[in-house]
Each structure stands twice: as structure tokens, then as C-alpha cells.
Amino acid sequence: MGASGSRSPFGVWSHSSLQFFNQPPQKAKTRQRGPAFWSSSGKISLPQKQQVSMPRKKKYRLCPSPPKFLGITSWAQLLAIFLAAVALSLFFVLMSYLNTYIQKAETLNDQTLQMRTREKRLNDAIKLLAGDQGQHCILCRNHTWLQRAGTCYRRTDVLMPWGMCMEKCKSRGGSLLMADTEGEMEFLLRESRKWVTMVDHKHVPQKIWIGLSFNLSQKTWYWADGELMHIRIPIHIKMPCFPTECCVAISNGKAISNICSEEISCLCKKVVL
């Protein structure tokens, strides 16, 4: 047999073919039974989970970073600076309003003082001209006369009935009081609160006749000159002077009815202007 191969009845065999036949027989592999994860050693081997690497998501910020100036590193610092600026601006606005209010208050106070001064001067002038508190003026030429504007008033010292008052006042250059206006009557009623007389060593309100009486036939009030009572005078009926003649006197701020024959003071009136 040559080196290149051996001859067989089927022809020439190669060296590689001879090696194949010369190999020892191999044992047949036993087929494993059971699930695929059972091992030959009898231990159960569970399949391992494969870790799948997912791409990491990028983290996005919810708000942008604050602007970096004046050493600001966070939004909280920026908010604090903003609130401080707002508070400072409101403070300046409030101070401006307060300054304006103070100026207006000072101006109003000055105007109020001026108005009070003018009011006082006006009241003094009214008292002087209208005699609201009763002024003794040179126009009446006697301090015993009480003046109101251009009119003077005086009570008689002598007590007498109503019928004699007309003559007594006429002898003094005047007439028994006949009020022209309600203001004049109110003034005299206020003054009558000051008029008192001594009775049994005691001060009592003084009663003074005025020129007003009741006409029984016509059942109405008349002035001493025959004119009807043209102003409103609340007359208090104190004494039952009816059916006799009834006259009016003033006392302690009131106009009262009285018997005309009673002897009391008379209130005379004299116009000087």
C-alpha cells in the first residue's frame, strides 16, 4: 500500500477516510426529558431575566434659572427684591398723600379760624345793631333805656293798671309796646327772664304790661292803637279774666293774660331811628 492511500475493493481510500474509520465509537447522547429548564444534575435552573438597557431620559427644569445680576442666585431673592421695591414705592405714595392731607388740614384750619373771627365780628355787630342781648346805646340818651337796633325800651317804676300805661309812655316820648315783628317780640320775651322784683324779700318774676288786649265784642286780640294782632304770640291764659276785659303782660319769657285793672309796670317803646 502506497503512502498516498490504500486500495480497497471499492477503489483507493484516502488517509482521511482511514482516520474516520479508525476512531472509537462515540456514545449516543441521551435525550433529556422534562421541561427545557431542567438540568441533567436534577437541579432546576430558572431562566434569567435579561436586563434591557433603556436610554435615559433627559431631565428638564420646570422654570428657567433666574437672571444673574446683583448677586441674585434664586427666584426667592428676586421676589424679595421685587416686594421690597413695591413696599418702598407704596411708602412714598402714602407719604405724599399724607403731606397733601396735612397741607389741606392746615389750610382748612386757617379758614375755620378766619370764619370764626368773622362770625364773632358779625355777632358783635348784630348785637350792637339789633340789640339781641340788650345794649345801652347813646341813641336812647339814657342808660335806663334798653336798645334794639333803632328802638329803645323802658319799664316804668310806677305800678299802674293797663289803661294808664298809654298816657305814662306818651309822657316819656314813646308809646305802650306794640311789637312790629315776631323777632322783636321774641327779643322782649328773652329779656323778660331777667326782670325780677322783690316780694316779701324774695326775687320773683316781674309782670309788665304790653299794648295788647282782648276785645270781648269781636272776640279777638287788638293792639292799643286799634290794629289787629298781626303776628303769632303764644298767649298763656293764666287768670280767668273773662267776661271782664283781658290784657296781656309778659313775665319770665312768656306772654300771659291778666286782669287789666291790676297795677303792674308798663313797657314803653320809643323809636329813635
C-alpha positions in Angstrom: 0.0 0.0 0.0 1.4 3.2 -1.0 1.7 6.3 1.0 -0.9 8.2 -0.8 -3.7 5.8 0.2 -4.9 2.2 0.5 -6.6 0.3 -2.2 -10.0 -1.2 -1.4 -12.4 -3.2 -3.4 -14.2 0.0 -4.0 -11.2 1.8 -5.0 -8.4 3.8 -3.5 -9.1 5.2 0.1 -7.6 8.3 1.3 -5.8 8.8 4.5 -8.5 11.0 6.0 -11.1 8.3 5.2 -9.0 5.8 7.1 -8.8 8.0 10.1 -12.6 8.3 10.2 -12.9 4.5 10.3 -10.2 4.1 12.9 -12.0 6.4 15.5 -13.6 4.7 18.5 -17.3 4.6 18.5 -19.0 7.6 20.4 -21.7 7.1 22.9 -25.1 8.3 21.8 -26.4 11.3 23.8 -29.3 10.5 26.0 -32.3 12.8 25.3 -33.3 14.9 28.2 -36.8 14.6 29.3 -38.9 17.2 31.0 -39.0 20.9 30.7 -36.2 22.7 29.0 -35.0 24.3 32.2 -34.3 21.1 33.9 -30.6 20.3 34.1 -29.0 16.9 34.0 -27.9 17.2 37.5 -31.5 17.3 38.7 -31.5 20.9 39.8 -34.0 23.3 38.4 -32.4 26.3 36.7 -34.7 29.2 36.1 -34.2 31.3 33.1 -32.5 34.6 34.0 -34.2 37.8 33.1 -32.3 39.7 30.5 -31.6 43.3 31.5 -32.6 45.6 28.8 -30.8 48.9 28.9 -33.2 51.7 28.1 -32.0 55.1 27.1 -32.0 57.6 30.0 -34.5 60.5 29.6 -33.2 63.9 29.8 -34.2 65.9 32.9 -35.9 69.2 32.0 -36.3 72.1 34.6 -39.8 73.4 35.2 -38.7 77.0 35.3 -35.7 78.7 33.9 -32.9 79.9 36.1 -33.2 83.5 37.4 -31.3 86.2 35.7 -27.9 86.6 37.3 -27.3 90.2 38.3 -26.7 92.0 41.6 -25.7 88.7 43.1 -29.1 87.0 42.7 -28.9 83.2 42.7 -32.6 82.2 43.2 -36.1 83.3 42.4 -36.8 83.8 46.1 -34.2 86.6 46.3 -35.6 88.2 43.1 -39.1 88.0 44.6 -37.9 89.6 47.9 -36.2 92.4 46.0 -39.4 93.0 44.0 -41.6 93.1 47.1 -39.2 95.5 48.8 -39.3 97.8 45.8 -43.2 97.7 45.8 -43.3 98.4 49.5 -40.9 101.3 49.1 -42.9 102.8 46.3 -46.2 102.5 48.3 -44.5 104.1 51.3 -43.5 107.1 49.2 -47.0 107.4 47.7 -48.5 107.2 51.2 -46.2 109.9 52.4 -47.1 112.2 49.5 -50.8 111.7 50.3 -50.2 112.4 53.9 -48.3 115.5 53.2 -51.1 116.7 50.9 -53.6 115.9 53.7 -51.6 117.8 56.3 -51.4 120.9 54.0 -55.1 120.8 53.3 -55.9 120.4 57.0 -53.7 123.4 57.9 -55.4 125.4 55.2 -58.9 124.3 56.4 -57.9 125.2 60.0 -56.8 128.7 58.9 -60.1 129.1 57.1 -62.0 127.9 60.1 -60.2 130.4 62.3 -60.9 133.2 59.9 -64.6 132.2 59.7 -64.9 132.1 63.4 -63.3 135.5 63.7 -65.7 136.9 61.0 -68.6 135.2 62.8 -67.6 136.8 66.1 -67.4 140.2 64.5 -70.7 139.7 62.8 -72.3 138.6 66.1 -70.9 141.6 67.8 -72.3 143.8 65.0 -75.7 142.2 65.2 -75.7 142.6 69.0 -74.8 146.2 68.6 -77.2 147.0 65.8 -80.1 144.6 66.7 -79.7 144.7 70.4 -80.0 140.9 70.8 -78.6 140.9 74.3 -79.8 144.4 75.1 -77.4 147.3 74.6 -77.4 150.6 76.4 -76.6 152.9 73.5 -76.2 156.6 73.2 -79.1 156.7 70.8 -81.5 156.3 73.7 -79.6 159.0 75.7 -80.2 157.2 79.0 -78.8 154.0 80.3 -82.2 153.1 81.8 -83.5 152.5 78.2 -82.8 149.2 76.6 -81.9 149.4 72.9 -82.6 147.0 70.0 -81.5 148.5 66.6 -83.2 151.9 66.3 -85.7 151.2 69.1 -85.5 151.8 72.8 -87.5 150.1 75.6 -88.1 151.0 79.2 -90.0 149.7 82.2 -91.9 152.1 84.4 -91.1 152.2 88.0 -94.6 153.2 89.0 -97.2 150.4 89.1 -100.5 151.2 87.4 -103.4 149.5 85.5 -103.2 148.8 81.8 -105.3 151.8 80.8 -102.9 154.3 82.4 -99.8 152.9 80.6 -100.6 154.7 77.4 -100.5 158.1 78.9 -97.4 157.3 81.0 -95.4 156.1 78.0 -96.7 159.0 75.9 -95.3 161.5 78.5 -91.9 159.9 78.0 -91.9 160.4 74.3 -93.0 156.8 73.4 -96.0 154.5 73.5 -97.1 151.3 75.1 -95.3 148.4 73.5 -96.8 147.2 70.2 -94.5 144.7 68.6 -94.0 145.1 64.8 -92.4 141.7 64.2 -92.1 138.3 65.8 -88.4 138.8 66.2 -89.0 141.9 68.3 -91.4 140.0 70.5 -89.0 137.1 70.9 -86.3 139.5 72.0 -88.5 141.1 74.6 -89.6 137.7 75.9 -86.0 136.7 76.3 -85.2 139.9 78.2 -88.2 139.5 80.5 -86.5 136.5 82.0 -84.0 138.9 83.6 -86.7 141.2 85.0 -87.4 140.4 88.7 -89.0 142.3 91.6 -88.9 142.0 95.4 -91.9 140.4 97.1 -91.5 139.6 100.8 -87.8 139.9 100.5 -87.7 137.4 97.6 -86.9 137.8 93.9 -89.9 136.9 91.8 -90.5 137.3 88.1 -91.9 140.8 87.3 -95.0 141.2 85.2 -95.0 144.1 82.7 -97.9 145.4 80.6 -97.7 145.4 76.8 -100.1 147.1 74.4 -102.3 144.0 73.6 -105.8 143.4 74.9 -108.8 141.2 74.1 -111.9 142.7 72.5 -114.9 141.0 74.1 -117.4 142.1 71.4 -115.3 140.9 68.5 -113.6 138.1 70.5 -110.1 138.8 69.1 -106.8 140.4 70.2 -106.1 144.0 69.4 -103.2 146.3 69.8 -103.5 149.5 71.8 -103.8 151.6 68.6 -106.8 149.5 67.4 -104.9 147.3 64.9 -105.5 143.5 64.9 -102.7 141.3 66.3 -100.8 140.5 63.1 -98.0 138.3 64.5 -98.0 135.0 66.2 -97.8 135.4 70.0 -98.4 132.3 72.2 -100.5 133.8 75.0 -100.9 131.7 78.2 -104.3 132.1 79.7 -103.4 132.1 83.4 -106.2 134.0 85.1 -109.9 133.9 84.4 -110.2 137.4 83.2 -113.4 136.8 81.2 -116.1 138.1 80.9 -114.3 141.3 82.0 -111.7 143.0 79.9 -108.5 140.9 79.5 -105.0 142.4 78.8 -101.6 140.9 78.1 -98.4 141.1 80.2 -95.0 139.5 79.7 -93.2 137.7 82.5 -90.3 135.2 82.7 -90.2 134.6 79.0 -94.0 134.2 78.5 -97.0 136.3 77.4 -99.8 135.8 79.9 -103.4 137.1 80.1 -104.2 139.2 83.1 -107.0 141.4 84.5 -106.5 144.9 83.1 -107.2 146.6 86.4 -104.1 145.0 88.1 -101.4 147.5 88.9 -98.1 146.4 87.4 -95.2 148.0 85.4 -95.6 149.2 81.8 -93.2 148.6 78.9 -92.7 151.7 76.9 -91.3 151.8 73.4 -89.6 154.7 71.6 -88.3 154.7 68.0 -85.1 156.8 67.7 -84.1 155.9 64.1 
